[in-house]
């Protein structure tokens, strides 16, 4: 054919070899990444290795382990977050959640108090702290924390519902009814 470029056989073989090597490398890299997607725990372990300066993959790994019911492993993971990155309020909150599930109420209380101190805009640690007081049979302390929480975060309806239940158990039905009405009026 006229105008067709003619390449020598060695040049064609070299180009084909380079293309094959390129494809093999990319297939290998893709298969390694695909193995990381095997399950949630494997994925977050992989991400933690890829992003060692970011606590998010470890936090997600801990949460995955919690969901799978492996509280001991989840607690170790959250502990690792705190060792590497300092006192991360969310890690402390989750450690408190685990401690509470295991019946270690003193530990849970200390962790929730610290998480609340470090992250005052997050209402969850205070809500859970009040629930620790209820678990201990300290309804007045729980009511005090729930009331503080509903003043600081008036639209946090979970705390308001918990306050209403605590007030009902303390035989303060009229006050409880006010909170139930607020919930109904502001529920979306």
ABEGO torsion letter per residue (X at the ends): XBGBBBBBAAAAAAAAAAAAAAAAAAAAAAAAAAAAAABAAAAAAAAAAABAABAAAAAAAAAAAAAAGBAAAAAAAAAAAAAAAEBBAAAAAAAAAAAAAAGBAAAAAAAAAAAAAABAABAAAAAAAAAAAAAAGBAAAAAAAAAAAAAABAABAAAAAAAAAAAAAAGBAAAAAAAAAAAAAABX
